[in-house]
Every structure is written in C-alpha cells, then in structure tokens.
Amino acid sequence: MKKLLQSKVIRGGLLGLGGFAIIFVLNLTFVGDIFEAFESKTYDWRYRYKLRFLKSDTQIEEIVIIDIDQRSLDRYGRFPWPRSYHARLIDYLTGEGILAVGFDVQFFDPVKDSLEDIELTRATRSAGNAYNALAFSMESREVFRYKMESDPFAYSGYEIRGGEGFYEYEILEGPFEKLALASAGLGFVNFLPDEDGITRSSPLFIRLGNISHPSLATRIAIDLLGVGDPIRFPGDNVFLGDSLKVPVDSHGRMRINYLGGARTFRYVSYYDVLEGRVAKGSFKDKVALIGSSAPGLGDLKVVPFAGDYPGVEIHASSLYNLLTAEFISSLPEHSGWILTLVLSLLGGALFLRLRPVRSLVILLFFSLVFILSSQYLFLKINLWIELVRPNLSLGLTFLIVIVHRYLTEEREKKKYRGILSYYVAPQVVSEILTDLSKLKLGGTKRELTVLFSDIVGFTTLSERVDPVRLVNFLNDYTTRMTAVIFEHEGTLDKYIGDEIVAIFGAPQMKEGIDYAEKACLTALKMQEVSKKISKENRSKGFPELKTGIGVNTGMMVAGNMGSAVRFAYTVIGDAVNLGSRLEGLNRIYGSSIIISEFTRRRTSQDFFTRELDLVRVKGKMKPVRIYELLGYGVPSPQERELISKFSEGIYLYRGREWGPACSAFEMILQKSPDDGPTKAFVERCKFFQQNPPSQDWDGVWVMQTK
C-alpha cells in the first residue's frame, strides 16, 4: 500500500510537471500575450475590489492639483492661455512657500509675443523649483518627423547603469531653450498604457540614445528626496541613490499604486489660485501639479477602475508613491514560475490519488484559496501575485490526470469490473475499483461475518436426478442465491458444489453498517428463495429442497490468497471454521439457520431466535452458545409460544430433569410435529434417561465430527 501510494504521488507529480511544461511553452508563443491580457483583467478586478476598502472621503493634501477645469476655461477662454498667466501662477505659489511646481502643460515652441516667454522664463528661474514637461515620440516619415541624431536635453538626463532595459524612443521634444535652462528640472509626461489602453504602470525613465530621462514625477521626487548618484537598474528594481528601491518590471515600469478614485488628491481651480481666492498658507510645504480635468482638453485616461481619470492625477499618484515609498511589489518572474510549478506538482499528486469528483473539488478549493490569498496580500501589503498562469497550470494538470486515468486506470477498472461482478455485489465492485491494490496478494485481520449455505441431502439428490438436469438446477439455484447475497452487500467467496460461502464486511467495510445483521437478513431471504425454488421444481420430479445455513461473526483474515499466478479473495481463521461447523449442525438439530452467540450479540432485538444449545466443536475447549434464527420483525403468537416452550425445555434439560424436559418438548410436538430441534432434544432426553452423563456434566454438547 505504501509503495502504491508513493508510486501515485510520483506519477501525479510527473503529470503536474507536464501541465506546467505545457503552460511554460505556450507562454513563449503568442499565447503568452493572451495570458498577459487575462492577467491584466484580473489586476483590474483586484483594484476595483481594493478601492472599496479605501476611505473614499480622505484626500491627500501633500500634493495639490491646480486644475485647468471648465470653470477656468469659461473665465479665461480657450486654451492655451497667455504664458504670463503661468508666470503669475508661479510667482504666487513661490510666495506661498511651495516646495515644487510641476507643469503637465507643454511649452514646446516660442510664441510670437516674446514678452510672454520672457515672463514665464523669469518666473521659472526666480522660483528655482518649477519643473517642465518633455514628450517622447517615434519617427514618422509620413509627416516628416525624423529620428534625432542627438539629444537636445541631454543635460537634464542621466547615464544609468542598466538603462538599456528602458523603453527607447527616437524623438524628444521639450520647452523652448531658455525655459528649459531656467527650469529646476525636466521630466517626460508620456503615458505608456498597456495594449488594451489602460494605464496600470508608469515608466520611471525613457531612453534616447545613451541618456535616460526621468518622468516628471520621478524628476521632482529625485530632488525632493535629495537622491544622488548612482541611479541604477539591475533588472527587478530601479535604485534611486542608496536609499530608495523602486520595484519595476523588465522595462523599468513602476506599477502605480492608486490610492483612491478620481480626486483623491486636493483639487483647486486654476482660476481660484490665479485670482487669489485661496486661503493663505494653502500651498506651504506642498507640491503643486498643474494639469487639466476638463474633457475638452483630452487629458482624461483609462485606469484599472475608471475610464475618465485625469492624467495629471496619474502623475500625482506616481509622485506620491515615490515620496512615501508605497509601492505595489510583485514576485520576481522566476518566483512566479516556481509557485506555478509547486502548485502543479501538488495538484497532480493529489488529483491522481482522489476520485475525479473529489479532485474537482480540490481544484476549485485550491483556486479559490489562491485567489483569495492573492487578493488579501494585494489589499494588505500591496503585493501583486499573478493568478492566470498558476490557475491555468493547475487546471491543465487536472485535465491531464483525468485523461491519464481514463486511458489507464479506468480501462483497467473496466476489465476488473467485468470479472468482479460475478463475485461481488455491484456497489462493492465500485468501491473495490477505487483502490486496485486490494487485488494484490495479502490480507488484513478484522471482525467480519461469514455465511455458509448448503443443500441438505444433495448427494442423494444427485444420485436420483439426471446430471444435465442437475447442473441446470444447480446453476439456477446458485444464481438466485448469489443475487440475494449481492442484494445485501455481501461478497461471494466461493462455490463448493452446492455449498455457497459469502463474506460480509469485506473487502470494503462502510461506517454505520452492521454486517452481522446483513448476513442474518441474507440467510432469511435465502430460505424464502430456497422454498420458492423447491416449489417450482417439485413438478419436475425433484424432491423437496431444504437449505441449511450457518452464520458466525469474529476476527478473521480477509484478502487475496493463493499464488502470484492465481489467487482468490477469501477469508481464513477459526471464526470461518466455526461458521462452516454451524452450517453442518443443521443436520443434527433439524434446523434451517444456526447463528453463533457472537453474531447474536451483533444483531438487534428485531431478529427473533431461540437458543438451541451449548456446543463444543472438535479441536476447541471453549463451548459456543448457538441459536436458531427464526425471523425478523414481530413474531407470531405461535412463534412466541414455540420459543417460550422450547426455552422451558432447555432449562429442564440443563437441570438434568430428563423426564420433565422430555414432556415439555413433546408438548411442542403436539402443535409443531415437524419441528426438528424439538425432535432432536426428545431423542437426547430419552438417551440421557438410559445413559445419564457424569456428575461434572456442564450441559455442553460435544461435536465428535467436523
């Protein structure tokens, strides 16, 4: 059994490995993109679920968004506005003690009125903490936009070790030269959404040639945190100086940890700020980002939980993540594959050991626990764990195991089912086939019940009836008797001529079933069928048929006995031998069904019996109390009287009162002249009257034969 279990675990693990290998190979093809797409959707689902638990009424005050909203457009007209407006805004914010001002507004070309540019440049230089936007794009010869030979803003970028992994673009645009030089720093404002158009992450750097430029949020964070060299990108993280480690993907993209829905940050109308309608001190020691939430300006983006999220708030979220180090982290890619492999191996080992339905329950349980655990980790510690490939690998392993079972075990079970159905009840066959190890040589010791059945006088019958007719009769008899055994969940042990041996409680034993009672019900039913067969064959010249049955319960060894080339499922032990002897005692007592005291203890009072005798079988010293099984349910008045009178006779018999005992038994024969046990005791009483036993006689009848 242990070796079989180990074999199944190993085979299941190999099947799980096969499921993992298929997913791994598919991931290297175009199917990998499909995996990623589904994974992104599960990410969105997790985010929407996460936001339900965040306090929607809490606003982040450290970063303020100065919003070019519809109200401002109504007041100042169509955008873009004169650049002197922005100069006035910078001057105001500087006077309020702002920490940094970031423009998600592009000032790429000089305007015709140079005074506007001069004013904006002056305010920017004077503030010393104003940051302006860059924008990357790719070459497009159709509109005469060509790849740049050199980086016009190289002075504001970084040469980063490992920066080759960053996204690379061919064209970079930014503020006009004087404004760019006056700015505290420059950062790109490009969004790189996923293929489905949803912005889930933001690149910290984008490369042009050998120079890597930071995003606007990254550039502001570098200065506010005092990050110095070196900035490096070893593959799984971007290190900003020696203090800040940012988890990123292979292209240096940081998953944005959105802290709420739209307007999680404090929004203030551009118009209110420029007109001085904001309370004094509102911007002290804060960061201001200037952008737009107005639909007409086209800066609304799609994020995991919304389709019209202001782009400037995405920059604010990225900046807040960097300043507070509140990142969404993930397992390294190799760790994700290791987790997938472990789940597949465990799943394969379990699925092969369990039935398909239970395996399906385990699969659903594993998947549910994995999904809920992933959601919990995402909610509590911002750890993202992929769901699609692990669950697909687990599901594929389940399918592989099911196919494997069908092609191997199920085919083998089908073969055995046909064989076993001749010996075991159909419901027992199904249970045996759940573990084919039970069809190997060996046995186990446990308490079982055995039933022996025999046709009384079969030898005489065989001498009187034509052999062909006898065989047909015997086949019909054993077929119908076996059906009764199967009906009561018994197992056919063997046929020995007209003798039938059945086992109850093996090879499978169900909890809550009393197999001793099953055996007794079988014995009663067999007697009914025997009488019916006898009646049917009387017209064919067969004498009246009588069946003797013996039932015993006890410890016995059950299993497959024989040799490596031929074996049979059977039981052995003293308890089995006693069952056989009880069947033979029916000839002595003239009874039909004899059960032992051990079986009687295991049956309920619904079975009514009469105590026959105390017998000592050959080869044993300890006597056994035996009973005749008369029926099940409520005995008739005649049966009650028979049991009572017979008990009275037995009492007198054991008291050595042979005359009164004989009289008591003869009174029974007056009403039941064919009662075999009573006849036997009348003869025994008369014998003891003539041949009294010794003074130490204990009332036990000693069997001299088997």
Long-range contacts (C-beta under 8 A, 24 or more apart in sequence): 1-437, 4-437, 5-353, 8-349, 8-352, 8-353, 9-349, 9-352, 9-353, 11-352, 11-404, 12-348, 12-349, 12-350, 12-351, 12-352, 12-353, 12-401, 13-345, 13-348, 13-349, 14-348, 15-348, 15-351, 15-352, 15-397, 15-400, 15-401, 15-404, 16-344, 16-345, 16-346, 16-347, 16-348, 16-349, 16-397, 17-341, 17-344, 17-345, 17-348, 18-397, 18-400, 19-344, 19-347, 19-348, 19-393, 19-394, 19-396, 19-397, 19-399, 19-400, 20-340, 20-341, 20-344, 20-345, 20-393, 20-397, 22-396, 23-340, 23-389, 23-392, 23-393, 23-396, 24-337, 27-389, 33-195, 35-388, 35-389, 35-392, 37-195, 37-196, 38-388, 39-386, 39-387, 39-388, 39-389, 40-194, 40-196, 40-198, 40-200, 42-387, 42-388, 43-200, 43-304, 43-384, 44-198, 44-200, 44-304, 44-305, 46-374, 46-375, 46-378, 46-384, 47-258, 47-304, 47-305, 48-304, 48-305, 49-375, 49-379, 50-375, 50-378, 50-379, 51-258, 51-260, 51-261, 51-305, 53-379, 54-259, 54-260, 55-260, 56-260, 56-261, 58-260, 58-264, 59-263, 59-264, 59-265, 59-266, 60-259, 60-264, 60-265, 60-266, 60-316, 60-320, 61-266, 61-286, 62-286, 62-287, 62-320, 62-323, 63-265, 63-266, 63-286, 63-287, 63-288, 63-289, 63-316, 63-319, 63-320, 64-265, 64-266, 64-267, 64-268, 64-282, 64-283, 64-286, 64-287, 64-288, 64-289, 65-265, 65-266, 65-267, 65-268, 65-288, 65-289, 65-290, 65-291, 65-310, 65-312, 65-313, 65-316, 66-268, 66-269, 66-270, 66-273, 66-288, 66-289, 66-290, 66-291, 67-267, 67-268, 67-269, 67-270, 67-291, 67-292, 67-293, 67-310, 67-312, 68-105, 68-270, 68-290, 68-291, 68-292, 68-293, 68-294, 68-297, 69-267, 69-269, 69-270, 69-271, 69-292, 69-293, 69-294, 70-294, 70-296, 71-269, 71-271, 72-269, 72-270, 72-271, 72-294, 73-294, 73-296, 75-271, 76-271, 79-292, 79-297, 80-105, 82-113, 82-116, 83-107, 83-111, 83-116, 83-117, 83-119, 83-120, 84-115, 84-116, 84-119, 84-120, 85-274, 86-120, 86-123, 86-290, 87-119, 87-120, 87-122, 87-123, 87-124, 88-123, 88-274, 89-270, 89-273, 89-274, 89-290, 90-120, 90-123, 90-124, 90-126, 90-127, 90-130, 91-123, 91-126, 91-127, 92-273, 92-274, 92-276, 93-127, 93-273, 93-283, 93-288, 94-123, 94-126, 94-127, 94-129, 96-280, 96-281, 96-282, 96-283, 96-284, 97-281, 97-283, 97-284, 97-285, 98-127, 98-129, 98-283, 98-284, 98-286, 98-287, 98-288, 99-129, 99-224, 99-285, 99-286, 99-287, 100-129, 100-130, 100-131, 100-184, 100-220, 100-223, 100-224, 100-287, 100-288, 101-127, 101-129, 101-130, 101-131, 101-287, 101-288, 101-289, 101-290, 102-130, 102-131, 102-187, 102-216, 102-217, 102-220, 102-287, 102-288, 102-289, 102-290, 102-315, 102-319, 103-130, 103-131, 103-132, 103-133, 103-289, 103-290, 104-133, 104-189, 104-216, 104-289, 104-290, 104-291, 104-292, 104-299, 104-311, 104-312, 104-315, 105-133, 105-290, 105-291, 106-133, 106-135, 106-173, 106-175, 106-189, 107-132, 107-133, 107-175, 107-176, 107-179, 108-135, 108-173, 108-174, 108-175, 108-176, 109-176, 110-176, 117-176, 117-178, 117-179, 120-179, 121-178, 121-179, 121-182, 122-182, 124-179, 124-182, 124-183, 125-182, 127-184, 128-184, 129-184, 129-223, 130-183, 130-184, 131-183, 131-184, 131-185, 131-186, 131-187, 131-216, 131-219, 131-220, 132-174, 132-175, 132-179, 132-180, 132-183, 132-186, 133-174, 133-175, 133-186, 133-187, 133-188, 133-189, 133-216, 134-172, 134-173, 134-174, 134-186, 134-187, 134-188, 134-189, 134-213, 134-216, 135-172, 135-173, 135-174, 135-188, 135-189, 135-190, 136-169, 136-171, 136-172, 136-188, 136-190, 136-206, 136-208, 136-213, 137-169, 137-170, 137-171, 137-172, 137-173, 138-169, 138-170, 138-171, 139-170, 139-171, 145-171, 146-171, 147-171, 148-172, 148-208, 150-209, 151-208, 151-209, 151-211, 153-180, 153-186, 153-213, 154-209, 154-211, 156-180, 156-185, 156-186, 156-213, 156-219, 157-208, 157-211, 157-212, 157-213, 157-214, 158-205, 158-211, 158-212, 158-213, 158-214, 158-231, 159-210, 159-211, 159-212, 160-205, 160-212, 160-231, 160-232, 160-233, 161-230, 161-232, 161-233, 162-232, 162-233, 162-234, 162-235, 163-205, 163-207, 163-210, 163-212, 163-233, 163-252, 164-207, 165-233, 165-235, 165-250, 165-251, 165-252, 166-203, 166-205, 166-206, 166-207, 166-212, 166-233, 166-251, 166-252, 167-192, 167-203, 167-206, 167-207, 167-251, 167-252, 168-206, 168-207, 168-208, 169-206, 169-207, 169-208, 170-208, 172-208, 172-213, 184-223, 185-214, 185-219, 185-220, 185-222, 185-223, 186-213, 186-219, 187-213, 187-214, 187-215, 187-216, 187-217, 187-218, 187-219, 187-220, 188-213, 188-214, 188-215, 188-216, 189-215, 189-216, 189-311, 189-315, 190-215, 191-301, 191-311, 191-314, 192-253, 193-301, 193-302, 197-302, 198-302, 198-303, 198-304, 199-256, 199-301, 199-302, 199-303, 199-309, 199-314, 200-255, 200-256, 200-303, 200-304, 201-249, 201-253, 201-254, 201-255, 201-256, 202-253, 202-254, 202-256, 202-314, 202-318, 203-251, 203-252, 203-253, 203-254, 204-238, 204-246, 204-248, 204-252, 204-253, 204-254, 205-233, 205-238, 205-252, 215-315, 215-318, 216-315, 217-315, 217-316, 217-318, 217-319, 217-322, 218-318, 218-322, 220-287, 220-319, 221-319, 221-322, 221-323, 224-287, 224-323, 225-322, 225-323, 236-332, 240-322, 244-322, 244-325, 246-322, 246-327, 247-327, 247-328, 247-329, 247-330, 250-333, 254-318, 254-321, 254-327, 255-327, 255-328, 255-330, 255-384, 256-303, 256-314, 256-317, 256-318, 256-321, 256-328, 257-317, 257-321, 257-326, 257-327, 257-328, 257-382, 258-303, 258-304, 258-305, 258-317, 259-317, 259-320, 259-326, 261-305, 261-306, 262-293, 262-306, 262-308, 262-309, 262-310, 262-313, 263-313, 264-313, 264-317, 265-313, 265-316, 265-317, 265-320, 267-293, 287-319, 289-315, 289-316, 289-319, 291-315, 326-382, 327-382, 328-378, 328-382, 328-383, 328-384, 329-382, 329-383, 329-384, 330-383, 330-384, 330-385, 330-386, 331-383, 331-385, 331-386, 336-385, 336-386, 336-389, 336-390, 339-385, 339-390, 340-389, 340-390, 340-393, 341-393, 343-370, 343-390, 343-393, 343-394, 344-393, 344-394, 344-397, 347-394, 347-397, 347-398, 348-397, 348-400, 348-401, 351-397, 351-398, 351-401, 351-402, 352-401, 352-404, 352-405, 355-434, 356-402, 356-405, 359-398, 359-401, 359-402, 360-398, 363-394, 363-395, 363-398, 366-394, 367-391, 367-394, 367-395, 409-436, 412-436, 422-492, 423-491, 423-492, 423-569, 424-486, 424-491, 424-492, 424-507, 425-485, 425-486, 425-487, 425-488, 425-489, 425-490, 425-491, 426-486, 427-489, 428-486, 428-489, 428-491, 428-507, 428-508, 431-507, 431-508, 432-507, 432-508, 438-507, 438-560, 439-560, 440-560, 441-559, 441-560, 441-561, 441-562, 441-563, 441-564, 441-567, 442-559, 442-560, 443-557, 443-558, 443-559, 443-560, 443-561, 443-572, 444-557, 444-558, 444-559, 445-555, 445-556, 445-557, 445-558, 445-573, 446-505, 446-506, 446-509, 446-555, 446-556, 446-558, 447-505, 447-553, 447-554, 447-555, 447-556, 448-503, 448-504, 448-505, 448-506, 448-515, 448-553, 448-554, 448-556, 448-558, 448-571, 448-575, 449-503, 449-504, 449-505, 449-515, 449-516, 449-518, 449-519, 449-551, 449-552, 449-553, 449-599, 449-602, 450-493, 450-501, 450-502, 450-503, 450-504, 450-519, 450-551, 450-552, 450-553, 450-556, 450-571, 450-575, 450-576, 450-579, 451-485, 451-490, 451-500, 451-501, 451-502, 451-503, 451-504, 451-519, 451-522, 451-523, 451-549, 451-550, 451-551, 451-579, 452-499, 452-500, 452-501, 452-549, 452-550, 452-551, 452-579, 452-580, 452-582, 452-583, 453-481, 453-499, 453-500, 453-501, 453-502, 453-523, 453-526, 453-547, 453-548, 453-549, 453-583, 454-498, 454-499, 454-500, 454-547, 454-548, 454-549, 454-583, 454-584, 455-498, 455-545, 455-546, 455-547, 455-548, 456-546, 456-547, 456-548, 456-586, 456-587, 457-543, 457-546, 458-497, 458-498, 461-542, 461-543, 464-543, 465-541, 465-542, 469-540, 473-537, 473-542, 474-498, 476-533, 477-533, 480-529, 480-533, 481-526, 481-529, 481-530, 484-522, 484-525, 484-526, 484-529, 485-522, 487-522, 487-525, 488-518, 488-519, 488-521, 488-522, 488-525, 489-513, 489-515, 489-518, 490-518, 490-519, 490-522, 491-569, 493-569, 493-570, 493-571, 494-568, 494-570, 499-583, 501-570, 503-558, 503-570, 503-571, 506-558, 506-569, 506-571, 507-558, 507-559, 507-569, 514-602, 514-603, 514-604, 516-551, 516-553, 516-599, 516-602, 516-603, 517-602, 517-603, 517-604, 517-607, 519-551, 519-553, 519-599, 520-551, 520-595, 520-599, 520-603, 520-607, 520-629, 520-632, 521-632, 523-549, 523-551, 523-593, 523-595, 523-629, 524-593, 524-629, 524-631, 524-632, 527-592, 527-593, 546-592, 547-592, 548-583, 548-584, 548-586, 548-587, 548-591, 548-592, 548-593, 548-594, 549-583, 549-586, 549-592, 549-593, 549-594, 550-579, 550-580, 550-581, 550-582, 550-583, 550-584, 550-585, 550-586, 550-593, 550-594, 550-595, 551-579, 551-582, 551-593, 551-594, 551-595, 551-596, 551-599, 551-629, 552-576, 552-578, 552-579, 552-582, 552-595, 552-596, 552-598, 552-599, 553-596, 553-598, 553-599, 553-601, 553-602, 554-578, 554-596, 554-598, 574-620, 577-617, 578-617, 578-624, 580-706, 581-617, 581-618, 581-703, 581-706, 582-626, 584-705, 584-706, 585-615, 585-626, 585-703, 588-680, 589-613, 589-628, 589-676, 589-677, 589-680, 590-675, 590-676, 590-677, 590-679, 590-680, 591-628, 591-676, 591-677, 592-628, 593-628, 593-629, 594-626, 594-627, 594-628, 594-629, 595-626, 595-627, 595-628, 595-629, 596-624, 596-625, 596-626, 596-627, 597-624, 597-625, 597-626, 597-627, 598-624, 600-625, 600-627, 606-632, 606-633, 607-631, 607-632, 608-632, 608-633, 608-635, 608-639, 608-643, 609-643, 610-642, 610-643, 610-646, 610-647, 610-677, 611-647, 611-650, 612-677, 613-650, 613-701, 614-698, 614-699, 614-700, 614-701, 615-700, 615-701, 615-702, 615-703, 616-700, 616-701, 616-702, 616-703, 617-703, 618-703, 618-704, 618-705, 618-706, 623-698, 623-700, 628-677, 638-671, 638-672, 641-671, 642-668, 642-672, 642-675, 646-677, 646-678, 649-678, 649-681, 650-681, 653-681, 653-684, 653-685, 653-699, 654-699, 656-688, 656-692, 656-693, 656-697, 658-685, 658-686, 658-688, 658-689, 658-692, 659-685, 659-689, 661-685, 662-686, 662-689
